[in-house]
Each structure stands twice: as structure tokens, then as C-alpha cells.
Amino acid sequence: MEQLPEDWDRGIVIVAHPDDIEYGAAAAVARWTRQGKDIRYVLVSSGEAGIAGLPPAESGPLRELEERTGAKVVGVTEVEFLGYPDGRIEESIALRRDLAAAIRRHRPEMVVLFNFGDGWARGYANSADHRAVGRAALDAVSDAGNEWIHPEIADLPIWSPRWAAVYGVPDGSHAVDVTDTIEPAVESLMAHTRYLEALSPEPVAAQARAVIDMTTGPKEGFPAPHAVSFELFYFAG
């Protein structure tokens, strides 16, 4: 497993829901912002269908607030929500267009995506929203650099990122050492207090610690006690 390239200055993380970033990438984001990189978040939905017993009209604003709070912990201040319906996101030309527009607006060299495969591991199905967003976003990385595909966003200058890196994958090709950023990652996930309280009676701090310990454990072939792994895709840039 190789070191993920870090010779870049601006990145965006594109995911479907609040908490998706904190469930795997926040430790890497904290590392990058400490290096002085400009990291921004783009969330396709507000996660309004994600808290049992809480109506979407109440859940959506709450989850947006929790996401912004968690983002600040790891040094991210720019968080954008696209307003797609939680649980009903489709891999569509419209979604590709909106994500390509976001890429053109933010002009990242690195685009970070959540696992969009059919499963997390053998026998465990992935979310339909995760699959739709990740696949559309990977296409949008190419679309953002093509002046002809989405004429509706021609007012935005074309932009071609150099890489897309997918976290939460069973077997990554690259990794980053996050040994020094475990604590902010835990705190960032803990910001999703109401969401975690609905998932389990276990204390929020204990849930967050267990998740971060699981997602940032040692990776085979990579010399760090704590690491986040990625599948890396190369683009012309």
C-alpha cells in the first residue's frame, strides 16, 4: 500500500449524508488542514430521513448543524448542501451536472469520495444513496473538465482535478498516517450527538471512539499504527 499523494493545496469531500465524512475520512481531513490545505465539504442531502422518530423537517436542519460543527473541529469551514432528498438520491445526469458545478466552483486538485461499491464487505450491502452519489461524483470529476457535457453550467470555468480518492473501501491502494489526528476525528464524530443517540443507548463518546478505532486501524503493508486507506483514481488534471 502506497502513501496517498499530498502535493496539492485544495480538496473537496463529496458525500451523500451528514456523518458520512466523520465515519471514515475526518482523521485524514484533520491531517490535511494541519498541513495548511484548504478542504471543503459538499453534501448531496441533509440527511433528513436519518433519525428515527424525528420528522424530516426537524431532522434536516439539526443534521446540517451537526455537520457544520463536526467540520469545524477538523478545520473545515465551508460546507455546502445540495438539497437532494435523503434516501431517494438517483444516479442521474442532473446529479452529475450539480456535482460538476460544485467541482468547478471549489476548484479542487483532490476529490475525496465515500465507498460507492455494492457492499461494505462480503455480505454487507451499501446504501443506495452512497452508491448513487459516489458513482455520479466520479463521473462528475471528468465532466467538470469538459466544456460540452453540461451546457447549463457553461458560466462556470472548466476545472480538472488531478485525483479522486475513495475511502471506506475494503482494500485500498493508498493510505495516509492519521496517528496524530485520532482525537479530532473522534470529537468530529461526536458532534453528531442526536444522530448517535438515536442509533444506540451506548454513550456518544464510546460510539465515536469505537468507530474511529475501527476505521483507522493498521493497514496491511502501510507503516503506521493508525491510517485511513483509499482507492486512488488518476485524472489528467
VEXGU-474928 format. One line per 5 residues: number of its first residue (from 1); their letters; for each residue x, y, z of C-alpha. Coordinates in nm, 4 decimals. Layout:
N
NUM> A> X Y Z ~ ...
This chain:
237
1> MEQLP> 0.0000 0.0000 0.0000 ~ 0.1411 0.3377 -0.1061 ~ 0.1316 0.6816 0.0509 ~ -0.1561 0.8893 -0.0880 ~ -0.0236 1.1899 -0.2835
6> EDWDR> -0.0247 1.5049 -0.0737 ~ 0.1387 1.7512 -0.3133 ~ -0.1829 1.9501 -0.3524 ~ -0.3396 2.2510 -0.1823 ~ -0.7181 2.2273 -0.2193
11> GIVIV> -0.9565 1.9355 -0.1859 ~ -1.3285 1.8683 -0.1516 ~ -1.5089 1.5774 0.0079 ~ -1.8348 1.4787 -0.1646 ~ -2.0777 1.2514 0.0230
16> AHPDD> -2.4487 1.1746 0.0468 ~ -2.5247 1.2481 0.4134 ~ -2.4085 1.4269 0.7271 ~ -2.1856 1.1876 0.9297 ~ -2.0548 1.0052 0.6172
21> IEYGA> -1.7300 1.2018 0.6357 ~ -1.6921 1.1537 1.0093 ~ -1.7381 0.7771 0.9706 ~ -1.4085 0.7363 0.7902 ~ -1.2373 1.0434 0.6471
26> AAAVA> -1.2313 1.3055 0.9246 ~ -0.8941 1.1928 1.0623 ~ -0.7388 1.2392 0.7168 ~ -0.9109 1.5767 0.6770 ~ -0.7673 1.6899 1.0115
31> RWTRQ> -0.4201 1.5859 0.8927 ~ -0.4596 1.7837 0.5711 ~ -0.5916 2.1028 0.7299 ~ -0.2979 2.0910 0.9733 ~ -0.0747 2.0881 0.6652
36> GKDIR> -0.2437 2.4090 0.5524 ~ -0.4634 2.2537 0.2844 ~ -0.8000 2.4105 0.2001 ~ -1.0628 2.1365 0.2433 ~ -1.4315 2.1865 0.1690
41> YVLVS> -1.7353 1.9622 0.2096 ~ -2.0188 1.9054 -0.0400 ~ -2.3144 1.7016 0.0868 ~ -2.5809 1.5939 -0.1576 ~ -2.8572 1.5649 0.1055
46> SGEAG> -2.9175 1.6984 0.4549 ~ -2.9775 1.3510 0.5977 ~ -3.3302 1.4491 0.6956 ~ -3.4592 1.0886 0.6922 ~ -3.1778 0.9598 0.9093
51> IAGLP> -3.3032 0.9960 1.2674 ~ -3.5740 0.7528 1.3792 ~ -3.8684 0.9258 1.5435 ~ -3.7674 1.2759 1.4312 ~ -3.9628 1.4293 1.1392
56> PAESG> -3.7532 1.5293 0.8364 ~ -3.8445 1.8968 0.8789 ~ -3.6752 1.8936 1.2198 ~ -3.4030 1.6425 1.1420 ~ -3.2625 1.8143 0.8316
61> PLREL> -3.1633 2.1466 0.9951 ~ -3.0339 1.9640 1.3019 ~ -2.8151 1.7342 1.0969 ~ -2.6823 2.0244 0.8914 ~ -2.5850 2.1995 1.2160
66> EERTG> -2.4163 1.8849 1.3498 ~ -2.2225 1.8501 1.0229 ~ -2.1013 2.2101 1.0312 ~ -1.9970 2.1668 1.3943 ~ -1.8071 1.8464 1.3202
71> AKVVG> -1.6413 2.0054 1.0184 ~ -1.5056 2.2946 1.2249 ~ -1.3395 2.0502 1.4641 ~ -1.1154 1.9254 1.1815 ~ -1.0529 2.2663 1.0287
76> VTEVE> -1.3263 2.2844 0.7624 ~ -1.5406 2.5979 0.7488 ~ -1.7035 2.5737 0.4047 ~ -1.9844 2.3160 0.3961 ~ -2.2334 2.3063 0.1075
81> FLGYP> -2.5639 2.1148 0.0952 ~ -2.7212 2.0448 -0.2444 ~ -3.0707 1.9653 -0.1145 ~ -3.1357 1.6271 -0.2754 ~ -3.3886 1.4034 -0.0896
86> DGRIE> -3.2303 1.1749 0.1682 ~ -3.2895 0.8089 0.0847 ~ -3.4108 0.8848 -0.2703 ~ -3.0970 1.0063 -0.4461 ~ -3.0621 0.8754 -0.8004
91> ESIAL> -2.7516 0.8450 -1.0162 ~ -2.8663 1.0907 -1.2793 ~ -2.7393 1.3420 -1.5337 ~ -2.8829 1.6150 -1.3097 ~ -2.6754 1.4952 -1.0146
96> RRDLA> -2.3630 1.4704 -1.2311 ~ -2.4253 1.8258 -1.3507 ~ -2.4697 1.9629 -0.9981 ~ -2.1573 1.7858 -0.8739 ~ -1.9563 1.9001 -1.1756
101> AAIRR> -2.0734 2.2533 -1.0961 ~ -1.9588 2.2139 -0.7359 ~ -1.6183 2.0948 -0.8563 ~ -1.5901 2.3947 -1.0877 ~ -1.6869 2.6314 -0.8051
106> HRPEM> -1.4441 2.4888 -0.5498 ~ -1.1631 2.4017 -0.7967 ~ -1.0060 2.1109 -0.6032 ~ -0.6986 1.9175 -0.7034 ~ -0.8117 1.6217 -0.4889
111> VVLFN> -1.1724 1.4970 -0.4729 ~ -1.2490 1.2606 -0.1847 ~ -1.5463 1.0221 -0.2149 ~ -1.7141 0.7642 0.0093 ~ -1.7289 0.3943 -0.0834
116> FGDGW> -1.9796 0.3559 -0.3675 ~ -1.9425 -0.0166 -0.4220 ~ -2.2309 -0.2581 -0.3830 ~ -2.1148 -0.3591 -0.0348 ~ -1.9003 -0.2573 0.2626
121> ARGYA> -1.7615 -0.6081 0.2835 ~ -1.8751 -0.9507 0.1731 ~ -2.2410 -0.9911 0.2712 ~ -2.2990 -0.6274 0.3789 ~ -2.4912 -0.4125 0.1288
126> NSADH> -2.4028 -0.0484 0.0813 ~ -2.6605 0.2325 0.0920 ~ -2.8376 0.3221 -0.2342 ~ -2.7569 0.6889 -0.1701 ~ -2.3867 0.6142 -0.1243
131> RAVGR> -2.3761 0.4189 -0.4486 ~ -2.5597 0.6864 -0.6461 ~ -2.3586 0.9794 -0.5115 ~ -2.0186 0.8161 -0.5425 ~ -2.0692 0.6930 -0.8969
136> AALDA> -2.2156 1.0234 -1.0136 ~ -1.9350 1.2136 -0.8423 ~ -1.6637 1.0049 -1.0053 ~ -1.8164 1.0850 -1.3445 ~ -1.8522 1.4494 -1.2425
141> VSDAG> -1.4766 1.4737 -1.1871 ~ -1.4336 1.4154 -1.5603 ~ -1.7400 1.6219 -1.6521 ~ -1.6045 1.9298 -1.4730 ~ -1.3175 1.9466 -1.7197
146> NEWIH> -1.5320 1.9012 -2.0313 ~ -1.6933 2.2130 -2.1788 ~ -1.9580 2.0240 -2.3788 ~ -2.1219 1.7756 -2.1396 ~ -2.3240 2.0148 -1.9210
151> PEIAD> -2.4024 2.3314 -2.1194 ~ -2.6241 2.4501 -1.8299 ~ -2.3127 2.5265 -1.6217 ~ -2.1078 2.6846 -1.9024 ~ -2.0838 3.0059 -1.6985
156> LPIWS> -1.8518 2.8245 -1.4571 ~ -1.4931 2.7923 -1.5860 ~ -1.3975 2.4318 -1.6574 ~ -1.1768 2.2628 -1.3991 ~ -0.9952 1.9291 -1.3995
161> PRWAA> -0.8968 1.7732 -1.0642 ~ -0.5834 1.5596 -1.0546 ~ -0.7189 1.2730 -0.8425 ~ -1.0242 1.1174 -0.6805 ~ -0.9642 0.9150 -0.3637
166> VYGVP> -1.2336 0.6810 -0.2292 ~ -1.2352 0.5954 0.1422 ~ -1.4281 0.3247 0.3248 ~ -1.3257 0.0638 0.0688 ~ -1.2423 -0.2941 0.1771
171> DGSHA> -0.8974 -0.2947 0.0120 ~ -0.7383 0.0397 -0.0643 ~ -0.4403 0.1098 -0.2869 ~ -0.3105 0.4089 -0.0846 ~ -0.3218 0.5395 0.2713
176> VDVTD> -0.2320 0.8308 0.4964 ~ -0.0942 0.8207 0.8507 ~ -0.3532 0.9667 1.0905 ~ -0.1855 0.8679 1.4173 ~ -0.1695 1.2332 1.5264
181> TIEPA> -0.5286 1.3199 1.4358 ~ -0.7324 1.0482 1.6054 ~ -0.8666 1.2766 1.8782 ~ -1.0100 1.5456 1.6484 ~ -1.1678 1.2684 1.4389
186> VESLM> -1.3420 1.1311 1.7494 ~ -1.4580 1.4789 1.8506 ~ -1.5814 1.5470 1.4982 ~ -1.7996 1.2353 1.5002 ~ -1.9238 1.3185 1.8496
191> AHTRY> -2.0684 1.6407 1.7064 ~ -2.3422 1.4186 1.5552 ~ -2.4873 1.3795 1.9024 ~ -2.8574 1.3473 1.8230 ~ -2.7889 1.1065 1.5373
196> LEALS> -2.5695 0.8807 1.7504 ~ -2.8143 0.8892 2.0396 ~ -3.0827 0.7540 1.8060 ~ -2.8548 0.4714 1.6895 ~ -2.7659 0.3245 2.0261
201> PEPVA> -2.8088 0.3698 2.4025 ~ -2.4306 0.3481 2.4326 ~ -2.2698 0.6824 2.5242 ~ -2.1899 0.9011 2.2246 ~ -1.8221 0.9228 2.3190
206> AQARA> -1.7922 0.5442 2.3328 ~ -1.9667 0.5020 1.9964 ~ -1.7424 0.7595 1.8322 ~ -1.4247 0.6098 1.9760 ~ -1.5208 0.2608 1.8572
211> VIDMT> -1.5935 0.3827 1.5038 ~ -1.2683 0.5755 1.4711 ~ -1.0649 0.2900 1.6167 ~ -1.2216 0.0536 1.3623 ~ -1.1830 0.2782 1.0566
216> TGPKE> -0.8297 0.3999 1.1337 ~ -0.6679 0.0769 1.2448 ~ -0.3397 -0.0515 1.0984 ~ -0.3477 -0.1202 0.7248 ~ -0.1602 -0.4139 0.5784
221> GFPAP> 0.1558 -0.3004 0.4049 ~ 0.1431 0.0554 0.5426 ~ 0.3810 0.1531 0.8262 ~ 0.1546 0.3468 1.0629 ~ -0.0386 0.2449 1.3763
226> HAVSF> -0.3393 0.4467 1.2566 ~ -0.4217 0.5070 0.8897 ~ -0.7069 0.5854 0.6526 ~ -0.6981 0.3898 0.3281 ~ -0.8204 0.4991 -0.0140
231> ELFYF> -0.8655 0.3677 -0.3660 ~ -0.6965 0.6278 -0.5855 ~ -0.8123 0.7300 -0.9353 ~ -0.5917 0.9445 -1.1595 ~ -0.7179 1.2199 -1.3900
236> AG> -0.5414 1.4464 -1.6363 ~ -0.5552 1.7499 -1.4045
